[in-house]
Each structure stands twice: as structure tokens, then as C-alpha cells.
Amino acid sequence: MMTPTLGSHCCVCDIGDERALVHVELAGGGRATLCGSHALMHRRADARPGSESELRALLRDRRDRPDRREDGDELGDALAAAFGRERRAADRRRP
């Protein structure tokens, strides 16, 4: 399904390291060049884009999404409660 490419760039992030690039099949029968990270994201995605522009939209930088830390996190809350300063005895706290 994916084969290494030579001398191209990832169509999503523009990485040009030839060792990290692969071709992927698009829904319309075309091919696009992706880095390994974006190829993995493409392989795991439910949607099958038919063009490079659709591929870029699907795999856009997730760091642009809003921060979710303020929404709360059950696991984070449990870890904070288990290992937070308030759980340590006064004599076992680090200075």
C-alpha cells in the first residue's frame, strides 16, 4: 500500500526528509506523498479523502484545536488527588 518516495515533500507538513516519506492511495485513485506520521493518521482515519486538499483538511495540525485542559479530566483528577501535596503527610513533604 505504501512505498518510499524519493525527493518529494509531505503534502500536509512539507517535511522533505526522503527517509520518512511514503505514497498513499487517495479515494479517487490518485496518490499523495505523506510523512510517516501523517501516513499513519491517514491509515487510521475513517474518512477517505479524494484529493490532497481534502487530505490536508483531514490531517491538519491538531495543535490548532482548542485546549481541553479546562474541561476536566477524570484520570487527571484522580492522579492529582492520589499524588498531590495535600495527600502527603507534613513530615514526608519535600522542602
Secondary structure as the mmCIF struct_conf table of DSSP 4:
data_model
#
loop_
_struct_conf.conf_type_id
_struct_conf.id
_struct_conf.beg_label_comp_id
_struct_conf.beg_label_asym_id
_struct_conf.beg_label_seq_id
_struct_conf.end_label_comp_id
_struct_conf.end_label_asym_id
_struct_conf.end_label_seq_id
STRN STRN1 PRO A 4 PRO A 4
BEND BEND1 LEU A 6 GLY A 7
TURN_TY1_P TURN_TY1_P1 CYS A 11 CYS A 13
HELX_RH_3T_P HELX_RH_3T_P1 GLU A 18 ALA A 20
STRN STRN2 LEU A 21 GLU A 25
TURN_TY1_P TURN_TY1_P2 ALA A 27 GLY A 28
BEND BEND2 GLY A 29 GLY A 29
STRN STRN3 ARG A 31 CYS A 35
HELX_RH_AL_P HELX_RH_AL_P1 GLY A 36 ARG A 44
BEND BEND3 ASP A 46 ASP A 46
BEND BEND4 GLY A 50 SER A 51
HELX_RH_AL_P HELX_RH_AL_P2 GLU A 52 LEU A 58
TURN_TY1_P TURN_TY1_P3 LEU A 59 LEU A 59
HELX_RH_3T_P HELX_RH_3T_P2 ARG A 62 ASP A 64
BEND BEND5 ARG A 65 ARG A 65
HELX_LH_PP_P HELX_LH_PP_P1 PRO A 66 ASP A 67
HELX_RH_3T_P HELX_RH_3T_P3 ARG A 69 ASP A 71
HELX_RH_AL_P HELX_RH_AL_P3 GLU A 74 PHE A 83
BEND BEND6 GLY A 84 GLY A 84
HELX_RH_3T_P HELX_RH_3T_P4 ARG A 85 ARG A 87
BEND BEND7 ARG A 88 ARG A 88
HELX_RH_3T_P HELX_RH_3T_P5 ALA A 90 ARG A 92
BEND BEND8 ARG A 93 ARG A 93
#
